[in-house]
Amino acid sequence: MANVQFYDVILKPLVTEKSMSGMADKEYTFLVHPEANKTMIKEAVEKMFDGVKVARVNTINCEGKAKRQGRGPLGKTARTKKAIVKLTEDSKDIEVFAGL
């Protein structure tokens, strides 16, 4: 990825039942750029949110689902990448998820 800024790495927070249960343990889930690596994700989270320190990052590559319209040819939806970010114990919580 050539010349990618930190605000291009994290696309949006992922809010599901499973991701909300992980917030008690300071684990937050984000949808990230498919070509971003773990160090880019760690730096982006620490720069975007003040007072946040990242302990570890786990990533998951999700392939696109097979879809078809009518009797036409089989196509695929876009592939995505998720990142589960674990914060340190002395870190502040992320404000985006505070009101949920």
N, C-alpha and C positions, 0 to 999 in steps of 0.2 A: 504494500500500500504506500504509494508515494505521496508525501506531504499531506497526511491526514491529521487534522486538528483533534483535540480531545473531545470537543463537542460533536464531532462526527462519529465517534466510536460508539457511544451509548445512544440508541435510537429512542427507547421509551421504557418505562418501568413495566414489568409484567405483573398483573394483579389477578391471582387465582386463589382458590382456597388453600392449596398446598403452599404457595409462596407467602400467603398471609400467616400461616402457622409457623413458618420459619423466622418471622420477624421477632418472635420472642427470644430467639437465640442469636439475634443480630445477623441474620442471613437475609439478603435482599436479592431479588431476581430481576434482571434487566434483559431486554432484547437488544442485541449488539450487532455491529457491522459484521457480515460473514467472514471478512478477512482480518478481523482484529485478533490479536493474540492476548495472552493473559497479562503480560506486562503493560500493554497499551490500555487494557481495561482497568487495571489497578491504578495507573496514573490518571486516567480520565475520572474515575470516581473520587480520588483524593483531591483533584483540582476543582471539580464541579461542586462538591459539598464541603463546606468549611468545617474543620475539626474532626474529619473522618479519617481513620487509619485502617487500611485493609490488611487482614491477616492472610487470607488466601482467596483464590479465584478458581472456580470450577466452570468449565465450558461444555456445552452440549450442541452438537451440530444436528439440526433437524432437516431431513430431506423433505421436499415438496410432496404433497399428496397427489395421487393420480385422480384426475377429474375428466369428465367428458360432458359435452353438451349434446343431448339428443343422441343420434346415431353417428355423430361425427367422430373424428379421430381422437384418440386418448391424448390428453395433455397433462401438464403438471403445474402445480402452484409453485410459487417462489420458495426457495430454501431459506431457512432462517438459522440464527445462532442465538442461544441463550447463555447468560452468564449468571452464576450464583456467587455472590460476593459475601464473604464472611468478614465481619468487622472485629477489631480487637476489643477487649473488655473495657479499656479506658477511653474508647472512641465515643463520640457523640452519635446519636441516632440520625438517620437521614430524614429530613423534613418533608420530603415528598409523600412518604407513607404515614405521616403523623396523624392526619385527619381520617384515615380509613379504618 
